[in-house]
Amino acid sequence: MLAEIKGLNEECGIFGIWGHENAAQLTYYGLHSLQHRGQEGAGIIVADQGTLQGHKGLGLVTEVFHNDTLQALNGAAAIGHVRYSTAGGGGYENVQPLLFRSQTGSIALAHNGNLTNAIDLKLQLEAQGSIFQTTSDTEVLAHLIRRSQAPTFKEQVKEALSYVEGAFAFLLLTEKELYIALDPHGFRPLSIGRLGDAYVVASETCAFDVIGATYEREVEPGELIIISGEGMRSERFAPMRPRSICSMEYIYFARPDSNVDGINIHTARKNLGKRLALEAPAEADIVTGVPDSSISAAIGYAEATGIPYELGLIKNRYVGRTFIQPSQSLREQGVKMKLSPVRGVVAGKRVVMVDDSIVRGTTSRRIVAMLREAGATEVHVRISAPPIMHPCFYGIDTSTREELIASKYTVEEIRQIIGADSLAFLSQEGLLEAIGRPDHLPLRGQCLACFTGNYPTNVSRARLPFTAVK
């Protein structure tokens, strides 16, 4: 699926390391492996002999960092970030990690997710004298920490975390410690690993593989981990609430070679395809997937049906980032630039096209048309997820129901709009069973809000921690 064209984008990826002499270089490689989670900007902050310094910029990791840049980032601890803007919009000032300096010490923050009560908190903080340097919701946490009257920095962090709501995986670096925190529902994946004597933390385990680190465990919802020269210790800033890990991590966001909460992503997506084949079989000659995230599901569908899997669509990996195009017509042209049908494979064939989602329907319509233009006699679209009918407030940039095609039209109407011969979505029950997180198992729940409209947190009214200023 071409997320940057469709408008289904996850906010970012985070990486941190403590206790390695090549911290900045390893963070670079870690961020490179997380590039799929955000392409707008990247940054690294290092702790070196009692000071924090860093570099960030707009663009891909390879565009922002060069050898001389990395060589200048000395230190044995670092945090890094790749960003796709949702809350707060884009711009250089919003590229993370954010760095804050004060007379009592510096703080660097990297955040994956979205704070649902950030606007309310900002209004109150500004009314009490705070001045914000960015439009990112991440900056709220730094202000809350500095305004806390708790006796220790650790308690200040805990108090600040208790005020924010929504989805968040935070890395916080000071001159002496690295703090790791995951929201009480555990919306976002976050894992701890080891590289020799060094500690590593990342949004996905694929970042461990690329640097040769060993996976240790998941960060628990509501957990605060502090790493320093004395080692790693775990505390809680909030009790664990019903687990609500984002379903789209398994369906689309995470890399196939990552494991999220003990489940391999490629295997999960193959199982989604197999379950989809049972729920919605089709008479066809070949099965093809929309690169890249739908390939695994397409393979699963083909295995379950016995229909051959073929490379019917090719992704051009050397095209610019078409999500920056300002008009719908240019975005549609971007679909054709990024994807090409293999005429020799699809011509004269009945094709099952497996994709992971339909958001607005524009891209699906264009791909179906391309397959027909390449000679496909029939195009049957199968989606390895339920219809996305509700906006996400936890870090995915679908903010209104009006932009979601499934919220306005029936499956049959969507089929007609995209021009397919048939269309079917995976059921919610099939989704949970295929991934391996059925609701009846303890601590295995996942967020289904974009499918059901049942949000794990209160998104209509944010809790306000301060006395209102009139």
C-alpha positions in Angstrom: 0.0 0.0 0.0 1.2 3.5 -0.8 0.6 5.1 2.5 2.1 8.4 1.6 -0.4 8.7 -1.2 -3.4 7.3 0.6 -3.0 9.4 3.7 -2.6 6.5 6.2 0.6 7.4 8.0 2.1 6.6 11.3 3.8 9.4 13.3 7.3 8.2 13.8 9.9 5.8 15.1 12.3 6.1 18.0 15.6 4.5 18.9 17.9 4.9 21.9 21.1 3.4 23.2 23.1 3.7 26.5 26.6 2.6 27.2 28.3 2.3 23.8 31.2 4.4 22.5 29.6 4.5 19.0 26.2 5.6 20.2 25.5 8.1 17.4 26.6 5.8 14.6 24.5 2.9 15.9 21.5 5.2 16.3 21.9 6.2 12.7 21.7 2.6 11.6 18.8 2.0 14.0 16.9 5.0 12.5 17.6 3.8 9.0 15.9 0.5 9.8 12.9 2.5 11.1 12.7 4.8 8.1 9.4 3.3 7.0 7.8 4.9 10.1 8.6 8.4 9.0 10.2 10.2 6.1 9.7 13.9 6.9 12.6 14.4 9.2 15.3 12.8 11.4 17.4 13.7 14.4 19.9 12.4 16.9 20.9 13.8 20.4 23.9 12.4 22.2 25.1 12.8 25.9 28.8 13.5 26.0 30.7 14.3 29.2 27.8 16.1 30.9 26.4 17.9 27.9 23.7 17.2 25.3 24.3 18.0 21.6 22.7 16.9 18.4 21.8 17.3 14.8 18.5 17.1 13.0 17.0 18.1 9.7 14.2 17.6 7.1 14.4 14.6 4.9 15.4 10.9 5.0 18.1 9.7 7.5 20.6 9.4 4.7 19.9 13.0 3.6 20.1 14.5 7.1 23.3 12.7 8.3 26.7 12.3 6.7 29.9 10.8 8.0 31.3 14.2 9.3 28.0 14.9 11.0 28.1 11.6 12.9 31.8 11.9 13.7 31.0 15.2 15.5 28.4 13.5 17.7 30.5 12.0 20.4 29.1 10.2 23.5 28.1 6.8 24.9 24.4 7.5 25.0 22.0 8.7 22.3 18.3 8.9 21.3 17.1 9.3 17.7 13.8 9.9 15.9 12.3 9.6 12.4 9.1 11.6 11.9 6.0 11.7 9.8 4.0 14.7 10.9 0.5 14.3 12.3 -0.3 16.4 15.4 1.3 19.8 15.1 2.1 19.6 11.4 5.5 19.7 9.8 8.5 22.1 9.8 12.1 22.0 11.0 11.2 23.1 14.5 9.0 20.0 15.0 11.7 17.5 14.0 12.8 15.5 17.0 14.4 14.8 19.4 13.5 18.1 20.9 16.3 19.6 23.1 15.5 21.9 26.1 18.3 23.6 28.1 18.0 25.2 31.5 20.1 26.1 34.5 19.1 22.8 36.2 20.0 20.6 33.3 19.1 19.7 29.8 16.4 17.3 28.5 16.1 15.7 25.0 12.7 14.2 24.1 11.7 11.7 21.4 8.0 10.6 21.1 6.0 8.1 19.1 2.3 8.6 19.2 -0.2 11.4 19.8 -1.4 13.1 23.0 -5.1 13.5 22.9 -5.2 16.2 25.5 -2.3 18.2 24.3 -4.3 21.2 23.1 -6.0 21.6 26.5 -2.7 21.3 28.3 -1.1 23.8 26.0 -3.8 26.4 26.6 -3.5 26.1 30.3 0.3 26.1 30.3 0.4 29.2 28.1 -2.1 30.9 30.4 0.3 30.3 33.2 3.3 31.7 31.3 4.7 28.9 29.2 6.0 29.8 25.8 6.1 27.0 23.2 8.8 26.8 20.5 7.1 24.2 18.4 3.6 23.1 17.4 4.3 19.5 18.4 2.4 17.9 21.2 5.7 16.4 22.4 6.8 19.7 23.8 4.0 19.6 26.4 5.8 16.9 28.4 8.9 19.1 28.8 6.8 22.0 30.2 5.0 19.7 32.5 8.3 18.3 33.8 9.7 21.7 34.4 6.6 23.0 36.2 6.5 20.0 38.6 7.3 20.7 42.2 8.2 17.1 42.9 11.4 16.7 44.9 13.4 14.6 42.4 13.6 14.6 38.6 12.3 11.0 38.4 9.2 12.1 40.4 8.8 15.1 38.1 8.8 12.8 35.1 6.3 10.5 36.7 4.0 13.4 37.6 4.2 14.8 34.0 3.4 11.4 32.5 0.3 11.1 34.7 -1.1 14.3 33.1 -0.8 13.4 29.4 -3.3 11.1 27.7 -3.4 9.2 24.5 -0.8 7.1 22.8 2.9 7.7 23.7 6.2 5.9 23.7 8.7 8.4 25.1 12.5 8.5 25.2 13.9 11.1 27.5 17.7 11.7 27.7 19.5 13.8 30.3 23.2 14.2 30.9 23.1 11.3 33.4 20.1 9.0 32.5 17.9 7.6 29.8 14.2 7.4 30.6 11.8 5.1 28.7 8.0 5.3 29.1 5.0 3.6 27.4 1.4 4.8 27.9 -0.8 2.7 30.2 -2.7 1.1 27.3 0.5 0.2 25.3 -0.8 1.6 22.0 2.7 1.7 20.4 5.3 -1.1 20.3 8.5 -0.5 22.2 11.2 -3.1 23.0 14.4 -3.3 25.0 17.6 -5.1 23.8 21.2 -5.6 24.7 24.4 -5.0 22.7 27.2 -6.3 24.8 27.1 -4.2 28.0 25.0 -1.5 26.2 21.2 -1.1 26.5 19.1 -0.5 23.4 15.5 0.6 22.9 13.5 0.8 19.7 10.0 1.1 18.2 10.7 -2.2 16.4 12.9 -5.2 16.8 14.2 -4.9 13.2 16.4 -2.1 14.6 18.1 -4.6 16.9 18.9 -7.0 14.1 20.6 -4.4 12.0 23.1 -3.4 14.7 23.5 -7.0 16.1 21.7 -6.4 19.4 19.8 -9.1 21.2 16.1 -8.7 22.0 15.4 -8.8 25.8 11.7 -7.8 26.4 8.8 -5.5 25.6 8.4 -2.3 27.6 5.2 -2.8 29.6 2.3 -0.4 29.5 2.5 2.2 32.3 6.2 1.3 32.9 9.0 3.8 33.4 12.5 2.4 32.8 15.6 4.4 34.0 19.0 3.5 32.6 22.2 5.0 34.0 25.7 4.1 34.8 24.3 2.0 37.6 22.3 -0.2 35.3 18.6 -0.5 34.4 15.7 -0.3 36.9 12.0 -0.4 36.3 9.2 1.5 38.0 5.6 2.3 37.3 4.1 5.8 36.6 0.6 4.4 36.1 -1.2 1.0 36.5 -1.5 -1.1 33.4 -4.9 -0.7 31.7 -6.5 -3.0 29.2 -4.0 -3.6 26.4 -4.8 -1.7 23.2 -1.8 -2.2 20.9 -2.5 -0.6 17.5 -4.0 -3.1 15.0 -2.3 -1.2 12.1 1.1 -2.2 13.5 0.3 -5.8 12.4 -1.6 -4.9 9.3 0.6 -2.2 7.8 3.1 -0.1 9.9 5.7 -2.5 11.2 8.4 -4.1 9.0 7.8 -7.8 8.2 11.0 -8.8 10.0 10.0 -7.2 13.2 8.3 -8.9 16.2 5.7 -6.9 18.0 4.7 -8.2 21.5 6.1 -11.6 20.6 4.3 -11.9 17.2 6.3 -11.9 13.9 4.8 -9.4 11.5 5.3 -11.4 8.3 3.7 -14.5 9.9 0.8 -12.4 11.2 0.2 -10.9 7.8 0.3 -14.3 6.1 -2.3 -15.5 8.6 -4.4 -12.5 7.7 -4.3 -13.5 4.1 -5.1 -17.1 4.9 -8.1 -16.1 7.0 -9.2 -13.7 4.2 -9.1 -16.6 1.8 -11.4 -18.6 4.0 -13.8 -15.7 4.4 -13.8 -14.4 0.9 -12.5 -16.8 -1.8 -12.4 -15.9 -5.4 -12.2 -17.7 -8.7 -9.1 -16.4 -10.3 -5.9 -17.3 -12.1 -3.3 -15.4 -10.0 -2.9 -13.5 -6.7 -0.8 -10.4 -6.4 -0.2 -8.0 -3.5 0.3 -4.3 -3.5 3.9 -3.6 -2.5 5.2 -3.6 0.1 3.1 -4.2 3.2 0.5 -6.4 1.4 2.9 -9.0 0.0 2.8 -11.2 3.0 -1.0 -11.3 3.1 -1.1 -12.0 -0.6 1.2 -15.0 -0.2 -1.0 -16.3 2.6 -4.1 -15.9 0.5 -2.4 -17.7 -2.4 -1.3 -20.6 -0.2 -4.8 -21.0 1.3 -6.6 -21.0 -2.0 -4.0 -22.8 -4.2 -4.1 -19.9 -6.7 -0.5 -19.1 -7.8 1.1 -16.0 -6.3 2.6 -13.7 -9.0 4.5 -10.4 -9.0 1.7 -8.5 -10.7 2.7 -5.1 -9.4 6.2 -3.6 -9.2 7.2 -0.7 -6.9 9.6 1.9 -8.3 11.9 2.6 -5.3 13.6 5.6 -6.9 10.7 8.0 -7.1 10.5 11.1 -4.9 8.2 11.3 -2.0 4.9 12.0 -3.8 2.9 12.8 -0.6 4.2 16.3 -0.8 2.3 16.9 -4.1 -0.4 19.6 -3.5 -3.2 18.5 -5.7 -5.3 15.3 -6.0 -4.5 14.9 -9.7 -0.7 15.0 -9.0 -1.2 12.5 -6.2 -3.0 10.2 -8.6 -0.1 10.5 -11.0 2.2 9.7 -8.1 0.4 6.3 -7.9 1.4 5.5 -11.4 5.0 6.7 -10.8 5.3 4.4 -7.8 3.5 1.3 -9.1 3.6 -0.5 -12.4 1.7 -3.5 -13.4 3.6 -6.4 -15.0 1.7 -6.8 -18.3 3.2 -10.1 -19.1 1.9 -11.5 -15.8 -1.6 -10.0 -15.6 -2.6 -9.8 -19.3 -5.5 -12.2 -20.0 -5.7 -13.3 -16.3 -8.3 -13.1 -13.6 -6.5 -11.3 -10.8 -7.0 -11.2 -7.0 -5.4 -8.0 -5.8 -4.7 -8.1 -2.0 -4.2 -4.9 -0.2 -4.0 -4.0 3.5 -6.6 -1.2 3.6 -8.8 1.3 1.7 -8.8 4.8 3.2 -10.1 7.2 0.6 -10.4 4.8 -2.3 -8.3 6.9 -4.7 -5.3 4.6 -4.8 -7.3 1.4 -5.0 -9.3 2.8 -8.0 -6.1 3.8 -9.8 -4.5 0.4 -9.2 -7.5 -1.5 -10.4 -7.6 0.7 -13.5 -3.9 0.0 -14.1 -4.4 -3.7 -13.9 -7.2 -3.5 -16.4 -5.1 -1.4 -18.7 -2.4 -4.0 -18.5 -4.9 -6.6 -19.8 -6.4 -8.2 -16.6 -9.8 -9.7 -17.5 -11.1 -9.5 -13.9 -9.8 -7.7 -10.8 -11.0 -9.0 -7.4 -9.9 -6.8 -4.5 -9.4 -8.4 -1.1 -8.5 -6.3 1.9 -6.7 -7.9 4.8 -8.4 -5.7 7.4 -11.9 -4.6 8.3 -13.2 -1.3 6.7 -11.7 1.8 8.3 -14.7 3.8 9.3 -13.6 6.0 12.1 -10.7 8.5 12.6 -7.6 7.7 14.7 -6.6 10.0 17.5 -3.5 8.1 18.5 -0.9 9.0 15.9 -2.3 8.1 12.5 -3.4 11.0 10.3 -7.0 10.1 9.5 -8.6 12.9 11.6 -12.1 13.1 10.2 -14.8 10.5 9.2 -15.5 12.5 6.0 -12.2 11.5 4.4 -12.8 7.7 5.0 -14.7 6.1 2.1 -16.0 3.2 4.3 -17.7 5.6 6.6 -19.9 6.9 3.7 -20.5 4.0 1.4 -21.4 0.3 1.6 -19.0 -2.4 0.5 -20.9 -2.7 -2.8 -20.8 1.0 -3.4 -17.0 1.0 -2.7 -16.6 -1.8 -5.2 -18.3 0.3 -7.8 -16.3 3.4 -7.0 -12.9 1.6 -7.3 -14.1 -0.4 -10.4 -13.4 -3.9 -9.0 -15.3 -7.1 -10.1 -15.6 -8.0 -6.4 -14.5 -6.6 -3.1 -14.3 -8.1 0.4 -12.8 -7.0 3.7 -11.6 -9.2 6.5 -13.9 -9.5 9.6 -12.9 -8.1 12.9 -13.1 -11.6 14.4 -10.8 -12.9 11.7 -8.4 -10.1 12.3 -8.0 -10.9 16.0 -7.8 -14.7 15.5 -5.3 -14.4 12.6 -2.9 -12.1 14.4 -3.2 -14.2 17.6 -4.5 -11.6 20.0 -8.1 -12.7 20.7 -9.8 -10.6 23.3 -10.4 -13.5 25.7 -6.7 -13.9 26.3 -5.3 -11.8 29.1 -3.2 -8.8 28.1 -3.6 -9.6 24.4 -6.0 -6.9 23.5 -5.5 -4.5 20.6 -7.0 -1.2 19.5 -9.8 -1.6 17.0 -11.1 2.0 17.2 -10.6 2.8 13.5 -12.9 -0.1 12.7 -15.4 0.1 15.5 -15.4 3.6 16.8 -14.9 2.3 20.4 -11.9 4.3 21.6 -9.8 2.9 24.6 -9.4 6.5 26.0 -11.8 9.4 26.3 -11.1 11.5 23.2 -14.0 13.9 23.5 -13.0 15.6 26.8 -9.4 15.7 28.0 -8.6 15.7 31.7 -7.2 19.0 32.8 -4.6 18.8 35.6 -4.4 22.5 36.5 -6.8 25.0 37.9 -8.4 26.9 35.1 -7.1 30.4 34.5 -9.8 32.9 33.7 
